[in-house]
Amino acid sequence: QRGEGYNDRLKGHADLKAMLSQADLVTLHDRVKDIEVEVSIKAVKMLMECRRNNKRIAKIYEDAVDESLKMCALYVTSCDKVSGAESKYTVKCRKGPVALVNLDTKIVHRGQIFIIPTCTCGYWCSSFRLCLHIVKALTDDGREILQVKNIHPIHLLQFHPLWPDALRKCRMEDYNDLPQVKLIALEGAMEVNVAASPPASTASVCPSEFFQYTGKKKVPKERKGRASALQQAANMLVKAAVDLGDEHTFQLALARVLQATKECRDMNATTNQAPAYNNDVVPLPPAPRVGSNSSNAKADGVNNSRLSSSAAAAAATTKKRRRPKKKAANPQLHCSNCEVLVQHAKLHVNFNNHSMKNCPNMELFYQYFAGSKDEDGKGGEL
């Protein structure tokens, strides 16, 4: 199932999947490298958080143990100790075969011997996690459940390949209750001439006894609380190194403060660059710049491609506003009757700004033309 999930992530979806299907070997290599960088950055952050909280196992393992506790209370019917054995139990459940649990089984992991509880059930054999049978046997034997010695080494965070990087970045020392871890680290350093990641030096590691905010005591969330804690520590340092000390204590205190400042700057400058392929979004190059006028410079950096999701938004912001159309002017009024009076009767009347229907000279027009009739009763000629 893990392999299928990784394949799904590698192939991508939508446009990215279509692009990768036609890509060459170099592009596929870059894709795998980008995913590896992204996963490594997330893994280091999670390991740093676990070390700061003094966690020995991941949260997913703790959730699995909680589920085993619930199933133990619901399904386990009996737990009997095997006669003639000190740490072997037979555990029966409502369903399924009887499981044999050995609380002191010797296993070999990476060349070192570990003593952990084991079980014959399918869940433990496939996942190496504490099952309901082991939980019941540990409870009846009077042992604690979530102890380091009860956990299979493959689930311990100390054996994670990126654990040394997390320790170096968070400036904390490793746990020292498992001697097998140090022996495995020494054997690995002897086999490999050049270490992939050099171990953190003694000067850059702060002992755990000096960490004040551990366990239930949480770091202040506001800046005022953190600054107040640093100010109190600075006052204690001035009193011990200056008021009660000499020039050597002053030099030591100043050197430690400068060292802590540099380490904090290095931690702040940790690279967290995102990979080139962000999930399933195919990166598109920005539109080329045309001209150097101020009007063209406003659209710099805008991707005008139709494949870009932001093209529509960019087009909406750069779209020119339409000027409102001017209303057509009213046609100039013209009176034909008054025009006839001007042309034929030689009268000085205004034939504009009014229509023939509303002509003020209508009577004058009929007086000169419409009313003049000849002997036959016909109107006169104009």
BALOBA-1460 file (C-alpha; in Angstrom, 3 decimals):
// residues 382
<rec num="1" residu="q" x="0.000" y="0.000" z="0.000"/>
<rec num="2" residu="r" x="2.863" y="2.387" z="0.714"/>
<rec num="3" residu="g" x="4.347" y="1.632" z="-2.704"/>
<rec num="4" residu="e" x="1.040" y="2.384" z="-4.440"/>
<rec num="5" residu="g" x="0.753" y="5.690" z="-2.617"/>
<rec num="6" residu="y" x="4.245" y="6.687" z="-3.676"/>
<rec num="7" residu="n" x="3.541" y="5.685" z="-7.290"/>
<rec num="8" residu="d" x="0.387" y="7.788" z="-7.271"/>
<rec num="9" residu="r" x="2.333" y="10.755" z="-5.952"/>
<rec num="10" residu="l" x="5.097" y="10.209" z="-8.503"/>
<rec num="11" residu="k" x="2.781" y="10.018" z="-11.514"/>
<rec num="12" residu="g" x="0.748" y="13.058" z="-10.526"/>
<rec num="13" residu="h" x="-2.682" y="14.023" z="-11.830"/>
<rec num="14" residu="a" x="-4.309" y="16.072" z="-14.575"/>
<rec num="15" residu="d" x="-1.857" y="18.323" z="-16.475"/>
<rec num="16" residu="l" x="1.158" y="17.095" z="-14.544"/>
<rec num="17" residu="k" x="0.413" y="13.453" z="-15.394"/>
<rec num="18" residu="a" x="-0.005" y="14.309" z="-19.071"/>
<rec num="19" residu="m" x="3.280" y="16.210" z="-19.078"/>
<rec num="20" residu="l" x="5.210" y="13.449" z="-17.309"/>
<rec num="21" residu="s" x="3.889" y="10.813" z="-19.706"/>
<rec num="22" residu="q" x="5.710" y="12.595" z="-22.530"/>
<rec num="23" residu="a" x="8.789" y="13.596" z="-20.498"/>
<rec num="24" residu="d" x="12.323" y="12.378" z="-20.998"/>
<rec num="25" residu="l" x="14.563" y="10.623" z="-18.481"/>
<rec num="26" residu="v" x="16.101" y="13.858" z="-17.179"/>
<rec num="27" residu="t" x="12.688" y="15.337" z="-16.367"/>
<rec num="28" residu="l" x="11.608" y="12.157" z="-14.579"/>
<rec num="29" residu="h" x="14.832" y="12.193" z="-12.563"/>
<rec num="30" residu="d" x="14.162" y="15.794" z="-11.524"/>
<rec num="31" residu="r" x="10.611" y="14.846" z="-10.538"/>
<rec num="32" residu="v" x="11.825" y="12.040" z="-8.249"/>
<rec num="33" residu="k" x="14.482" y="14.305" z="-6.779"/>
<rec num="34" residu="d" x="11.938" y="17.057" z="-6.029"/>
<rec num="35" residu="i" x="9.654" y="14.604" z="-4.233"/>
<rec num="36" residu="e" x="12.595" y="13.270" z="-2.217"/>
<rec num="37" residu="v" x="13.610" y="16.798" z="-1.169"/>
<rec num="38" residu="e" x="10.064" y="17.685" z="-0.151"/>
<rec num="39" residu="v" x="9.594" y="14.488" z="1.866"/>
<rec num="40" residu="s" x="12.994" y="14.897" z="3.544"/>
<rec num="41" residu="i" x="12.189" y="18.453" z="4.648"/>
<rec num="42" residu="k" x="8.890" y="17.335" z="6.179"/>
<rec num="43" residu="a" x="10.517" y="14.328" z="7.854"/>
<rec num="44" residu="v" x="13.247" y="16.464" z="9.444"/>
<rec num="45" residu="k" x="10.651" y="18.911" z="10.781"/>
<rec num="46" residu="m" x="8.631" y="16.073" z="12.319"/>
<rec num="47" residu="l" x="11.741" y="14.520" z="13.869"/>
<rec num="48" residu="m" x="12.792" y="17.866" z="15.343"/>
<rec num="49" residu="e" x="9.352" y="18.297" z="16.878"/>
<rec num="50" residu="c" x="9.472" y="14.780" z="18.356"/>
<rec num="51" residu="r" x="12.917" y="15.391" z="19.876"/>
<rec num="52" residu="r" x="11.828" y="18.665" z="21.435"/>
<rec num="53" residu="n" x="8.837" y="16.874" z="22.985"/>
<rec num="54" residu="n" x="11.044" y="13.951" z="24.159"/>
<rec num="55" residu="k" x="9.169" y="11.486" z="21.959"/>
<rec num="56" residu="r" x="10.743" y="8.122" z="21.189"/>
<rec num="57" residu="i" x="8.158" y="6.902" z="18.678"/>
<rec num="58" residu="a" x="5.918" y="8.522" z="16.107"/>
<rec num="59" residu="k" x="2.340" y="9.528" z="16.800"/>
<rec num="60" residu="i" x="1.001" y="6.875" z="14.443"/>
<rec num="61" residu="y" x="2.592" y="4.194" z="16.635"/>
<rec num="62" residu="e" x="1.034" y="5.711" z="19.776"/>
<rec num="63" residu="d" x="-2.390" y="5.687" z="18.109"/>
<rec num="64" residu="a" x="-1.913" y="2.028" z="17.158"/>
<rec num="65" residu="v" x="-1.067" y="1.128" z="20.773"/>
<rec num="66" residu="d" x="-4.172" y="2.964" z="21.996"/>
<rec num="67" residu="e" x="-6.258" y="0.942" z="19.576"/>
<rec num="68" residu="s" x="-4.663" y="-2.274" z="20.868"/>
<rec num="69" residu="l" x="-5.582" y="-1.264" z="24.427"/>
<rec num="70" residu="k" x="-9.228" y="-0.816" z="23.420"/>
<rec num="71" residu="m" x="-9.333" y="-4.130" z="21.579"/>
<rec num="72" residu="c" x="-7.682" y="-5.863" z="24.546"/>
<rec num="73" residu="a" x="-10.469" y="-4.695" z="26.844"/>
<rec num="74" residu="l" x="-13.158" y="-5.804" z="24.396"/>
<rec num="75" residu="y" x="-11.982" y="-9.116" z="22.930"/>
<rec num="76" residu="v" x="-9.432" y="-10.776" z="25.245"/>
<rec num="77" residu="t" x="-11.049" y="-13.484" z="27.387"/>
<rec num="78" residu="s" x="-8.088" y="-15.088" z="29.165"/>
<rec num="79" residu="c" x="-4.326" y="-14.775" z="29.614"/>
<rec num="80" residu="d" x="-2.519" y="-17.760" z="31.153"/>
<rec num="81" residu="k" x="1.152" y="-18.079" z="31.957"/>
<rec num="82" residu="v" x="2.901" y="-21.025" z="30.351"/>
<rec num="83" residu="s" x="4.077" y="-23.528" z="32.949"/>
<rec num="84" residu="g" x="7.840" y="-23.753" z="33.244"/>
<rec num="85" residu="a" x="8.416" y="-20.401" z="31.498"/>
<rec num="86" residu="e" x="8.980" y="-17.028" z="33.146"/>
<rec num="87" residu="s" x="7.854" y="-14.695" z="30.396"/>
<rec num="88" residu="k" x="5.574" y="-16.693" z="28.085"/>
<rec num="89" residu="y" x="1.783" y="-16.349" z="28.013"/>
<rec num="90" residu="t" x="-1.075" y="-17.855" z="26.041"/>
<rec num="91" residu="v" x="-3.749" y="-15.280" z="25.240"/>
<rec num="92" residu="k" x="-7.259" y="-16.224" z="24.071"/>
<rec num="93" residu="c" x="-9.729" y="-13.922" z="22.352"/>
<rec num="94" residu="r" x="-13.385" y="-14.237" z="21.429"/>
<rec num="95" residu="k" x="-12.443" y="-14.874" z="17.833"/>
<rec num="96" residu="g" x="-9.289" y="-16.221" z="16.301"/>
<rec num="97" residu="p" x="-6.664" y="-18.762" z="17.394"/>
<rec num="98" residu="v" x="-4.756" y="-18.738" z="20.665"/>
<rec num="99" residu="a" x="-1.682" y="-16.470" z="20.542"/>
<rec num="100" residu="l" x="1.630" y="-17.234" z="22.237"/>
<rec num="101" residu="v" x="3.408" y="-14.190" z="23.689"/>
<rec num="102" residu="n" x="7.058" y="-14.123" z="24.743"/>
<rec num="103" residu="l" x="7.955" y="-10.974" z="26.655"/>
<rec num="104" residu="d" x="11.741" y="-11.545" z="26.532"/>
<rec num="105" residu="t" x="12.518" y="-12.514" z="22.960"/>
<rec num="106" residu="k" x="16.020" y="-11.862" z="21.665"/>
<rec num="107" residu="i" x="16.154" y="-10.421" z="18.171"/>
<rec num="108" residu="v" x="19.018" y="-9.124" z="16.058"/>
<rec num="109" residu="h" x="18.653" y="-5.770" z="14.343"/>
<rec num="110" residu="r" x="21.530" y="-4.247" z="12.368"/>
<rec num="111" residu="g" x="24.004" y="-6.487" z="14.107"/>
<rec num="112" residu="q" x="22.881" y="-5.733" z="17.678"/>
<rec num="113" residu="i" x="20.792" y="-7.829" z="20.098"/>
<rec num="114" residu="f" x="17.516" y="-6.422" z="21.442"/>
<rec num="115" residu="i" x="15.151" y="-8.036" z="23.941"/>
<rec num="116" residu="i" x="11.529" y="-7.203" z="23.131"/>
<rec num="117" residu="p" x="8.096" y="-8.854" z="23.505"/>
<rec num="118" residu="t" x="6.894" y="-10.842" z="20.484"/>
<rec num="119" residu="c" x="3.666" y="-12.587" z="19.499"/>
<rec num="120" residu="t" x="2.556" y="-15.255" z="17.046"/>
<rec num="121" residu="c" x="-0.491" y="-13.328" z="15.794"/>
<rec num="122" residu="g" x="-0.652" y="-11.973" z="12.264"/>
<rec num="123" residu="y" x="-0.831" y="-8.328" z="13.337"/>
<rec num="124" residu="w" x="2.513" y="-8.368" z="15.124"/>
<rec num="125" residu="c" x="4.227" y="-10.505" z="12.493"/>
<rec num="126" residu="s" x="3.208" y="-8.087" z="9.724"/>
<rec num="127" residu="s" x="3.682" y="-4.728" z="11.480"/>
<rec num="128" residu="f" x="5.957" y="-5.389" z="14.520"/>
<rec num="129" residu="r" x="3.644" y="-3.232" z="16.643"/>
<rec num="130" residu="l" x="2.288" y="-4.000" z="20.105"/>
<rec num="131" residu="c" x="-0.835" y="-6.099" z="19.581"/>
<rec num="132" residu="l" x="-3.700" y="-6.724" z="22.004"/>
<rec num="133" residu="h" x="-2.100" y="-10.014" z="23.100"/>
<rec num="134" residu="i" x="1.198" y="-8.362" z="24.080"/>
<rec num="135" residu="v" x="-0.662" y="-5.557" z="25.826"/>
<rec num="136" residu="k" x="-2.600" y="-8.082" z="27.935"/>
<rec num="137" residu="a" x="0.544" y="-10.079" z="28.757"/>
<rec num="138" residu="l" x="2.486" y="-6.940" z="29.779"/>
<rec num="139" residu="t" x="-0.384" y="-5.831" z="31.986"/>
<rec num="140" residu="d" x="-0.671" y="-9.205" z="33.764"/>
<rec num="141" residu="d" x="3.116" y="-9.356" z="34.200"/>
<rec num="142" residu="g" x="3.121" y="-5.933" z="35.881"/>
<rec num="143" residu="r" x="5.196" y="-4.154" z="33.253"/>
<rec num="144" residu="e" x="4.697" y="-0.797" z="31.626"/>
<rec num="145" residu="i" x="3.451" y="-0.877" z="28.060"/>
<rec num="146" residu="l" x="5.009" y="2.094" z="26.255"/>
<rec num="147" residu="q" x="8.626" y="1.562" z="27.204"/>
<rec num="148" residu="v" x="11.543" y="1.819" z="24.830"/>
<rec num="149" residu="k" x="12.622" y="-1.763" z="25.514"/>
<rec num="150" residu="n" x="9.161" y="-3.061" z="24.500"/>
<rec num="151" residu="i" x="9.245" y="-1.430" z="21.045"/>
<rec num="152" residu="h" x="10.754" y="-3.023" z="17.972"/>
<rec num="153" residu="p" x="13.863" y="-1.070" z="16.834"/>
<rec num="154" residu="i" x="12.430" y="-0.314" z="13.391"/>
<rec num="155" residu="h" x="9.829" y="1.938" z="15.048"/>
<rec num="156" residu="l" x="12.316" y="3.923" z="17.171"/>
<rec num="157" residu="l" x="12.999" y="7.420" z="15.901"/>
<rec num="158" residu="q" x="16.698" y="7.057" z="16.719"/>
<rec num="159" residu="f" x="17.115" y="4.619" z="13.834"/>
<rec num="160" residu="h" x="15.599" y="6.978" z="11.275"/>
<rec num="161" residu="p" x="18.144" y="7.909" z="8.568"/>
<rec num="162" residu="l" x="17.461" y="11.640" z="9.051"/>
<rec num="163" residu="w" x="17.648" y="11.553" z="12.849"/>
<rec num="164" residu="p" x="21.239" y="12.963" z="12.963"/>
<rec num="165" residu="d" x="20.152" y="15.874" z="10.742"/>
<rec num="166" residu="a" x="17.225" y="16.636" z="13.043"/>
<rec num="167" residu="l" x="19.493" y="16.592" z="16.117"/>
<rec num="168" residu="r" x="21.977" y="18.911" z="14.446"/>
<rec num="169" residu="k" x="19.322" y="21.425" z="13.391"/>
<rec num="170" residu="c" x="17.541" y="21.531" z="16.748"/>
<rec num="171" residu="r" x="20.883" y="21.626" z="18.626"/>
<rec num="172" residu="m" x="19.976" y="18.797" z="21.003"/>
<rec num="173" residu="e" x="21.807" y="15.655" z="22.044"/>
<rec num="174" residu="d" x="20.650" y="12.115" z="21.397"/>
<rec num="175" residu="y" x="19.088" y="9.779" z="23.947"/>
<rec num="176" residu="n" x="21.638" y="7.684" z="25.825"/>
<rec num="177" residu="d" x="19.526" y="4.880" z="27.331"/>
<rec num="178" residu="l" x="20.088" y="2.440" z="24.455"/>
<rec num="179" residu="p" x="23.730" y="1.390" z="24.102"/>
<rec num="180" residu="q" x="22.902" y="-0.486" z="20.889"/>
<rec num="181" residu="v" x="22.275" y="2.819" z="19.121"/>
<rec num="182" residu="k" x="25.799" y="4.077" z="19.753"/>
<rec num="183" residu="l" x="27.317" y="0.753" z="18.718"/>
<rec num="184" residu="i" x="25.389" y="0.761" z="15.452"/>
<rec num="185" residu="a" x="26.455" y="4.363" z="14.788"/>
<rec num="186" residu="l" x="30.110" y="3.491" z="15.410"/>
<rec num="187" residu="e" x="29.939" y="0.481" z="13.105"/>
<rec num="188" residu="g" x="28.357" y="2.583" z="10.371"/>
<rec num="189" residu="a" x="31.073" y="5.234" z="10.697"/>
<rec num="190" residu="m" x="33.769" y="2.567" z="10.404"/>
<rec num="191" residu="e" x="32.209" y="1.022" z="7.293"/>
<rec num="192" residu="v" x="31.655" y="4.305" z="5.471"/>
<rec num="193" residu="n" x="34.756" y="6.392" z="4.904"/>
<rec num="194" residu="v" x="32.916" y="9.624" z="4.219"/>
<rec num="195" residu="a" x="29.797" y="10.131" z="6.304"/>
<rec num="196" residu="a" x="26.733" y="11.342" z="4.502"/>
<rec num="197" residu="s" x="26.001" y="13.850" z="7.269"/>
<rec num="198" residu="p" x="28.730" y="14.744" z="9.760"/>
<rec num="199" residu="p" x="27.725" y="14.378" z="13.418"/>
<rec num="200" residu="a" x="27.009" y="17.487" z="15.398"/>
<rec num="201" residu="s" x="29.994" y="18.824" z="17.276"/>
<rec num="202" residu="t" x="30.058" y="19.061" z="21.047"/>
<rec num="203" residu="a" x="30.030" y="22.858" z="20.978"/>
<rec num="204" residu="s" x="26.827" y="22.982" z="18.898"/>
<rec num="205" residu="v" x="24.885" y="20.562" z="21.110"/>
<rec num="206" residu="c" x="23.125" y="21.822" z="24.209"/>
<rec num="207" residu="p" x="22.644" y="19.251" z="26.989"/>
<rec num="208" residu="s" x="19.072" y="18.373" z="27.806"/>
<rec num="209" residu="e" x="19.398" y="19.546" z="31.416"/>
<rec num="210" residu="f" x="19.494" y="23.175" z="30.266"/>
<rec num="211" residu="f" x="16.197" y="23.020" z="28.379"/>
<rec num="212" residu="q" x="13.673" y="24.634" z="30.716"/>
<rec num="213" residu="y" x="10.553" y="24.199" z="28.575"/>
<rec num="214" residu="t" x="10.117" y="20.435" z="28.253"/>
<rec num="215" residu="g" x="7.249" y="18.088" z="28.948"/>
<rec num="216" residu="k" x="4.184" y="19.859" z="30.323"/>
<rec num="217" residu="k" x="5.944" y="23.215" z="30.579"/>
<rec num="218" residu="k" x="5.227" y="24.883" z="27.261"/>
<rec num="219" residu="v" x="7.138" y="27.671" z="25.549"/>
<rec num="220" residu="p" x="5.383" y="31.077" z="25.828"/>
<rec num="221" residu="k" x="3.444" y="31.818" z="22.684"/>
<rec num="222" residu="e" x="3.700" y="35.608" z="22.873"/>
<rec num="223" residu="r" x="6.846" y="37.593" z="22.226"/>
<rec num="224" residu="k" x="6.581" y="39.369" z="25.572"/>
<rec num="225" residu="g" x="6.814" y="36.111" z="27.544"/>
<rec num="226" residu="r" x="9.801" y="34.827" z="25.572"/>
<rec num="227" residu="a" x="11.640" y="38.136" z="25.817"/>
<rec num="228" residu="s" x="11.007" y="38.241" z="29.570"/>
<rec num="229" residu="a" x="12.502" y="34.748" z="30.024"/>
<rec num="230" residu="l" x="15.604" y="35.729" z="28.035"/>
<rec num="231" residu="q" x="15.958" y="38.933" z="30.051"/>
<rec num="232" residu="q" x="15.884" y="36.997" z="33.311"/>
<rec num="233" residu="a" x="18.551" y="34.605" z="32.015"/>
<rec num="234" residu="a" x="20.661" y="37.591" z="30.870"/>
<rec num="235" residu="n" x="20.446" y="39.172" z="34.327"/>
<rec num="236" residu="m" x="21.600" y="35.906" z="35.902"/>
<rec num="237" residu="l" x="24.483" y="35.726" z="33.392"/>
<rec num="238" residu="v" x="25.609" y="39.298" z="34.148"/>
<rec num="239" residu="k" x="25.568" y="38.611" z="37.854"/>
<rec num="240" residu="a" x="27.578" y="35.375" z="37.547"/>
<rec num="241" residu="a" x="30.036" y="36.471" z="34.836"/>
<rec num="242" residu="v" x="30.552" y="40.169" z="35.647"/>
<rec num="243" residu="d" x="29.555" y="40.933" z="39.226"/>
<rec num="244" residu="l" x="30.898" y="37.723" z="40.798"/>
<rec num="245" residu="g" x="33.419" y="36.708" z="38.124"/>
<rec num="246" residu="d" x="36.585" y="37.896" z="36.474"/>
<rec num="247" residu="e" x="37.825" y="38.486" z="32.940"/>
<rec num="248" residu="h" x="37.842" y="34.766" z="32.122"/>
<rec num="249" residu="t" x="34.215" y="34.272" z="33.121"/>
<rec num="250" residu="f" x="33.297" y="37.371" z="31.100"/>
<rec num="251" residu="q" x="35.054" y="36.052" z="28.004"/>
<rec num="252" residu="l" x="33.406" y="32.650" z="28.388"/>
<rec num="253" residu="a" x="29.930" y="34.170" z="28.821"/>
<rec num="254" residu="l" x="30.376" y="36.509" z="25.861"/>
<rec num="255" residu="a" x="31.628" y="33.670" z="23.652"/>
<rec num="256" residu="r" x="28.656" y="31.481" z="24.590"/>
<rec num="257" residu="v" x="26.214" y="34.299" z="23.839"/>
<rec num="258" residu="l" x="27.791" y="34.891" z="20.432"/>
<rec num="259" residu="q" x="27.742" y="31.157" z="19.761"/>
<rec num="260" residu="a" x="24.040" y="30.958" z="20.650"/>
<rec num="261" residu="t" x="23.331" y="33.952" z="18.395"/>
<rec num="262" residu="k" x="25.076" y="32.295" z="15.461"/>
<rec num="263" residu="e" x="23.267" y="28.997" z="16.036"/>
<rec num="264" residu="c" x="19.900" y="30.767" z="16.120"/>
<rec num="265" residu="r" x="20.726" y="32.531" z="12.851"/>
<rec num="266" residu="d" x="21.715" y="29.212" z="11.300"/>
<rec num="267" residu="m" x="18.448" y="27.643" z="12.422"/>
<rec num="268" residu="n" x="16.482" y="30.572" z="10.990"/>
<rec num="269" residu="a" x="18.347" y="30.271" z="7.705"/>
<rec num="270" residu="t" x="17.475" y="26.597" z="7.245"/>
<rec num="271" residu="t" x="16.438" y="26.088" z="3.641"/>
<rec num="272" residu="n" x="12.785" y="25.143" z="3.238"/>
<rec num="273" residu="q" x="12.460" y="25.654" z="-0.479"/>
<rec num="274" residu="a" x="9.490" y="23.988" z="-2.080"/>
<rec num="275" residu="p" x="10.146" y="21.646" z="-5.004"/>
<rec num="276" residu="a" x="9.680" y="22.745" z="-8.579"/>
<rec num="277" residu="y" x="6.539" y="20.605" z="-8.925"/>
<rec num="278" residu="n" x="3.990" y="21.797" z="-6.400"/>
<rec num="279" residu="n" x="1.607" y="18.860" z="-6.039"/>
<rec num="280" residu="d" x="-0.180" y="18.527" z="-9.385"/>
<rec num="281" residu="v" x="0.261" y="22.066" z="-10.712"/>
<rec num="282" residu="v" x="2.501" y="22.331" z="-13.749"/>
<rec num="283" residu="p" x="4.679" y="25.471" z="-13.508"/>
<rec num="284" residu="l" x="4.331" y="27.814" z="-16.447"/>
<rec num="285" residu="p" x="6.909" y="30.428" z="-17.481"/>
<rec num="286" residu="p" x="5.912" y="34.088" z="-17.068"/>
<rec num="287" residu="a" x="4.898" y="36.094" z="-20.099"/>
<rec num="288" residu="p" x="7.844" y="37.838" z="-21.832"/>
<rec num="289" residu="r" x="8.192" y="41.535" z="-21.264"/>
<rec num="290" residu="v" x="7.361" y="43.666" z="-24.305"/>
<rec num="291" residu="g" x="8.733" y="47.189" z="-24.427"/>
<rec num="292" residu="s" x="9.809" y="49.348" z="-21.519"/>
<rec num="293" residu="n" x="6.994" y="51.893" z="-21.358"/>
<rec num="294" residu="s" x="5.219" y="52.452" z="-18.093"/>
<rec num="295" residu="s" x="1.974" y="51.232" z="-19.606"/>
<rec num="296" residu="n" x="3.555" y="47.916" z="-20.604"/>
<rec num="297" residu="a" x="5.474" y="47.614" z="-17.326"/>
<rec num="298" residu="k" x="2.217" y="47.340" z="-15.388"/>
<rec num="299" residu="a" x="1.558" y="43.927" z="-16.924"/>
<rec num="300" residu="d" x="5.019" y="42.481" z="-16.130"/>
<rec num="301" residu="g" x="4.944" y="39.077" z="-14.444"/>
<rec num="302" residu="v" x="1.370" y="38.347" z="-15.552"/>
<rec num="303" residu="n" x="0.949" y="34.944" z="-17.170"/>
<rec num="304" residu="n" x="-1.401" y="35.455" z="-20.098"/>
<rec num="305" residu="s" x="-1.504" y="31.787" z="-21.049"/>
<rec num="306" residu="r" x="-4.919" y="30.150" z="-21.195"/>
<rec num="307" residu="l" x="-3.430" y="27.173" z="-19.284"/>
<rec num="308" residu="s" x="-2.711" y="29.330" z="-16.260"/>
<rec num="309" residu="s" x="-5.277" y="29.376" z="-13.493"/>
<rec num="310" residu="s" x="-4.520" y="33.037" z="-12.790"/>
<rec num="311" residu="a" x="-4.923" y="34.141" z="-16.418"/>
<rec num="312" residu="a" x="-8.610" y="34.891" z="-15.951"/>
<rec num="313" residu="a" x="-7.993" y="36.989" z="-12.857"/>
<rec num="314" residu="a" x="-5.129" y="38.827" z="-14.534"/>
<rec num="315" residu="a" x="-7.218" y="39.483" z="-17.608"/>
<rec num="316" residu="a" x="-9.990" y="40.874" z="-15.438"/>
<rec num="317" residu="t" x="-7.644" y="43.354" z="-13.791"/>
<rec num="318" residu="t" x="-5.978" y="44.509" z="-17.052"/>
<rec num="319" residu="k" x="-9.132" y="44.740" z="-19.174"/>
<rec num="320" residu="k" x="-9.749" y="48.197" z="-20.635"/>
<rec num="321" residu="r" x="-12.912" y="49.969" z="-19.651"/>
<rec num="322" residu="r" x="-15.348" y="50.751" z="-22.418"/>
<rec num="323" residu="r" x="-16.265" y="54.343" z="-22.897"/>
<rec num="324" residu="p" x="-19.978" y="55.037" z="-22.727"/>
<rec num="325" residu="k" x="-21.527" y="55.758" z="-26.113"/>
<rec num="326" residu="k" x="-22.621" y="59.309" z="-26.710"/>
<rec num="327" residu="k" x="-26.282" y="59.786" z="-27.213"/>
<rec num="328" residu="a" x="-27.244" y="60.817" z="-30.704"/>
<rec num="329" residu="a" x="-28.144" y="64.516" z="-30.973"/>
<rec num="330" residu="n" x="-31.734" y="65.393" z="-31.684"/>
<rec num="331" residu="p" x="-32.254" y="66.093" z="-35.412"/>
<rec num="332" residu="q" x="-32.648" y="69.775" z="-36.194"/>
<rec num="333" residu="l" x="-36.277" y="70.763" z="-36.753"/>
<rec num="334" residu="h" x="-37.154" y="72.179" z="-40.144"/>
<rec num="335" residu="c" x="-40.399" y="73.698" z="-41.415"/>
<rec num="336" residu="s" x="-41.146" y="73.373" z="-45.150"/>
<rec num="337" residu="n" x="-43.939" y="75.976" z="-45.095"/>
<rec num="338" residu="c" x="-41.670" y="78.698" z="-43.733"/>
<rec num="339" residu="e" x="-38.985" y="77.744" z="-46.255"/>
<rec num="340" residu="v" x="-41.506" y="78.281" z="-49.097"/>
<rec num="341" residu="l" x="-42.356" y="81.705" z="-47.671"/>
<rec num="342" residu="v" x="-38.717" y="82.670" z="-47.676"/>
<rec num="343" residu="q" x="-37.921" y="81.398" z="-51.177"/>
<rec num="344" residu="h" x="-41.066" y="82.454" z="-53.114"/>
<rec num="345" residu="a" x="-42.753" y="85.170" z="-51.083"/>
<rec num="346" residu="k" x="-39.434" y="86.762" z="-50.146"/>
<rec num="347" residu="l" x="-40.486" y="87.030" z="-46.501"/>
<rec num="348" residu="h" x="-37.981" y="87.044" z="-43.665"/>
<rec num="349" residu="v" x="-39.238" y="84.246" z="-41.424"/>
<rec num="350" residu="n" x="-37.314" y="81.561" z="-39.465"/>
<rec num="351" residu="f" x="-37.895" y="78.072" z="-40.862"/>
<rec num="352" residu="n" x="-35.647" y="76.243" z="-38.321"/>
<rec num="353" residu="n" x="-36.158" y="75.089" z="-34.712"/>
<rec num="354" residu="h" x="-39.759" y="74.110" z="-35.322"/>
<rec num="355" residu="s" x="-41.658" y="71.511" z="-37.298"/>
<rec num="356" residu="m" x="-44.255" y="72.023" z="-39.984"/>
<rec num="357" residu="k" x="-46.916" y="70.663" z="-37.652"/>
<rec num="358" residu="n" x="-46.193" y="73.343" z="-35.077"/>
<rec num="359" residu="c" x="-45.505" y="76.134" z="-37.590"/>
<rec num="360" residu="p" x="-46.334" y="79.593" z="-36.171"/>
<rec num="361" residu="n" x="-46.681" y="81.007" z="-39.723"/>
<rec num="362" residu="m" x="-49.378" y="78.587" z="-40.863"/>
<rec num="363" residu="e" x="-52.000" y="81.339" z="-41.422"/>
<rec num="364" residu="l" x="-49.527" y="83.429" z="-43.365"/>
<rec num="365" residu="f" x="-48.714" y="80.444" z="-45.541"/>
<rec num="366" residu="y" x="-52.391" y="79.837" z="-46.401"/>
<rec num="367" residu="q" x="-52.893" y="83.541" z="-47.001"/>
<rec num="368" residu="y" x="-50.198" y="83.687" z="-49.638"/>
<rec num="369" residu="f" x="-50.510" y="80.310" z="-51.298"/>
<rec num="370" residu="a" x="-53.298" y="78.016" z="-50.207"/>
<rec num="371" residu="g" x="-55.952" y="80.799" z="-50.302"/>
<rec num="372" residu="s" x="-55.030" y="82.172" z="-53.759"/>
<rec num="373" residu="k" x="-57.253" y="80.518" z="-56.326"/>
<rec num="374" residu="d" x="-57.818" y="81.254" z="-59.956"/>
<rec num="375" residu="e" x="-61.132" y="81.612" z="-61.720"/>
<rec num="376" residu="d" x="-61.518" y="77.886" z="-62.189"/>
<rec num="377" residu="g" x="-61.309" y="77.310" z="-58.408"/>
<rec num="378" residu="k" x="-57.855" y="75.878" z="-58.574"/>
<rec num="379" residu="g" x="-55.042" y="77.011" z="-56.431"/>
<rec num="380" residu="g" x="-52.547" y="79.452" z="-57.826"/>
<rec num="381" residu="e" x="-49.208" y="78.406" z="-59.019"/>
<rec num="382" residu="l" x="-46.240" y="79.006" z="-56.808"/>
